[in-house]
Amino acid sequence: MIALLRGTVAHLEPGRVVLDVGGVGYLVRVPSGARLGGVGTELVLHTHLAVREDAMDLYGFPGVGDRDLFQLLLSVSGVGPKLALAAVDTLGADGIRAAVIAEDVTGLTAIPGVGKKGAQRLVLELRSKVGMLPSASPSGNGLPAAAAADDPRSEARQALSALGYGAAEVEHALRGVPADEPAEVQIRGALRGLG
């Protein structure tokens, strides 16, 4: 199994990157919101190789925590790699953890391809595993929950949710705002997008 790739970005487009590793170009599917630098930059991706009867696809993540979340989502019946990638991209580890703990079926339906029944199945099957879900950080390195509490992106999500915006609206609004900005700046930017 290929667990990690280190190389130079040869081609980059939303959701896909070609990583040149020693002269071999690996096509890796990545979350569309992942910050991967640009063509020619050095990049390390934590990967999962999905093997099917008719294809072998590599899925890559800048942080090991997101990759572990992806693999945990694959353990849910009816969740394949594309849906797991969409979940990681839409809600991230903290959003999925919060939705499962709160049994927020509506929040989980923000994931493209997940309806009410699918969201209920996610809650049911992940409830006992929620402690195993990695906590995300801006760099995606799976820091402990205490560090995640200081994450400006999480603070912005919580504040926007408290204002009554749904999970899908919040994630869509935050996509255009840099995750490394302070929470207040992210909230103002998201509110401009929502207004």
C-alpha positions in Angstrom: 0.0 0.0 0.0 1.2 3.5 -0.7 0.9 5.5 2.5 2.9 8.6 1.7 4.2 10.5 -1.3 6.8 13.2 -1.3 7.5 15.0 -4.6 7.0 18.0 -6.8 3.6 19.2 -8.0 3.6 18.7 -11.8 0.0 19.5 -12.5 -2.8 20.9 -10.2 -6.5 21.3 -10.7 -9.4 21.3 -8.2 -9.7 17.9 -6.7 -6.6 16.4 -8.4 -2.9 16.8 -8.4 -0.1 15.0 -10.3 2.8 14.5 -8.0 6.2 13.9 -9.6 8.0 11.4 -7.4 11.4 10.5 -8.8 10.3 10.9 -12.4 7.0 9.0 -11.9 3.8 11.1 -12.0 1.1 9.9 -9.5 -2.4 11.2 -10.1 -3.9 11.8 -6.6 -7.4 12.8 -5.8 -7.4 15.4 -3.1 -10.0 17.6 -1.2 -10.8 20.6 -3.5 -10.3 22.9 -0.5 -6.8 21.6 0.3 -3.9 24.1 0.1 -1.3 22.4 -2.0 0.9 25.2 -3.2 1.5 25.6 -6.9 3.1 23.8 -9.8 6.8 23.2 -9.0 6.4 23.2 -5.2 7.5 20.4 -3.0 4.5 18.5 -1.5 4.0 15.7 1.0 0.6 13.8 0.8 -0.6 11.1 3.2 -2.4 8.7 0.9 -4.9 5.9 0.7 -4.9 3.5 -2.2 -8.4 2.4 -3.1 -8.3 -0.8 -5.1 -11.4 -1.9 -7.0 -12.0 -4.5 -9.7 -11.6 -2.0 -12.5 -9.4 0.7 -11.0 -6.8 1.7 -8.5 -7.2 5.3 -7.2 -4.9 7.3 -4.9 -6.5 9.7 -2.4 -4.2 12.2 -0.8 -4.3 14.6 2.2 -1.9 17.2 3.4 -2.3 15.9 7.0 -2.4 12.4 8.5 -5.5 13.3 10.5 -7.6 13.9 7.4 -6.4 10.7 5.9 -7.3 8.8 9.0 -10.8 10.4 9.0 -11.2 9.4 5.3 -10.3 5.8 6.2 -12.7 5.8 9.2 -15.5 7.0 6.9 -14.8 4.2 4.5 -15.7 1.8 7.4 -19.3 3.0 7.2 -21.6 0.8 5.1 -22.5 2.5 1.8 -19.6 5.0 2.0 -17.1 4.8 -0.8 -14.0 6.8 -1.5 -15.7 9.6 -3.4 -18.3 10.2 -0.7 -15.7 10.0 2.0 -13.6 12.6 0.2 -16.6 14.8 -0.2 -17.2 14.5 3.6 -13.7 15.4 4.5 -13.8 18.3 2.0 -17.1 19.6 3.2 -17.1 19.3 7.0 -13.6 18.3 8.0 -12.8 16.3 11.1 -14.2 18.8 13.6 -17.4 19.3 11.7 -18.0 15.6 11.4 -17.1 14.9 15.0 -19.5 17.7 16.2 -22.3 16.5 13.9 -22.0 12.9 15.1 -21.9 13.8 18.8 -24.9 16.1 18.4 -26.6 13.6 16.1 -27.0 16.5 13.7 -28.5 14.7 10.7 -29.3 17.9 8.9 -25.7 19.1 9.3 -24.4 15.8 7.7 -26.7 16.3 4.8 -24.5 19.2 3.8 -22.1 16.6 2.4 -22.8 16.2 -1.4 -24.5 12.8 -2.0 -25.7 12.3 1.6 -29.4 12.3 2.2 -31.3 12.0 5.5 -31.0 8.2 5.6 -27.3 8.3 4.8 -26.7 10.9 7.5 -28.6 8.8 10.0 -26.4 5.8 9.1 -23.3 7.9 9.5 -24.4 8.9 13.0 -25.3 5.4 13.9 -22.1 3.8 12.7 -19.7 6.5 13.8 -21.2 7.2 17.2 -19.1 4.5 18.9 -16.0 5.5 16.9 -16.3 9.2 17.4 -13.4 9.2 19.9 -11.2 7.7 17.1 -11.9 10.7 14.8 -8.9 12.8 14.5 -9.1 16.4 15.5 -8.2 18.8 12.6 -6.0 21.8 12.7 -5.3 24.4 10.1 -2.3 22.3 8.8 -4.4 19.1 9.0 -1.9 17.4 11.2 -4.4 16.0 13.7 -3.5 17.9 16.8 -5.3 17.0 20.1 -8.8 18.5 20.7 -7.3 21.1 23.1 -5.3 22.6 20.2 -8.3 22.4 17.9 -10.3 24.6 20.3 -7.8 27.4 19.4 -8.3 26.8 15.7 -9.6 30.0 14.1 -11.6 28.0 11.4 -13.4 26.1 14.1 -14.2 29.3 16.0 -15.6 30.8 12.8 -17.7 27.8 12.1 -19.1 27.8 15.7 -19.9 31.5 15.5 -21.6 31.3 12.2 -23.6 28.3 13.3 -24.7 30.2 16.5 -26.0 32.9 14.2 -28.3 30.3 12.6 -26.5 29.4 9.4 -26.6 25.8 8.4 -23.5 23.6 8.0 -23.6 23.7 4.2 -24.0 27.5 4.1 -21.1 27.9 6.6 -18.7 25.7 4.7 -19.6 27.3 1.4 -19.1 30.8 2.8 -15.7 29.9 4.4 -14.3 28.3 1.3 -13.3 31.7 -0.1 -11.7 32.9 3.2 -8.1 31.9 4.1 -8.1 29.5 7.0 -5.0 31.0 8.5 -6.7 34.4 9.2 -8.0 35.2 12.7 -11.5 34.0 13.5 -12.9 37.5 13.4 -11.6 38.1 9.9 -13.0 34.7 8.7 -16.4 35.5 10.2 -16.5 38.9 8.5 -15.5 37.4 5.2 -18.0 34.6 5.4 -20.8 37.1 6.4 -20.0 39.2 3.3 -20.3 36.0 1.2 -23.6 35.1 2.9 -25.0 38.6 2.6 
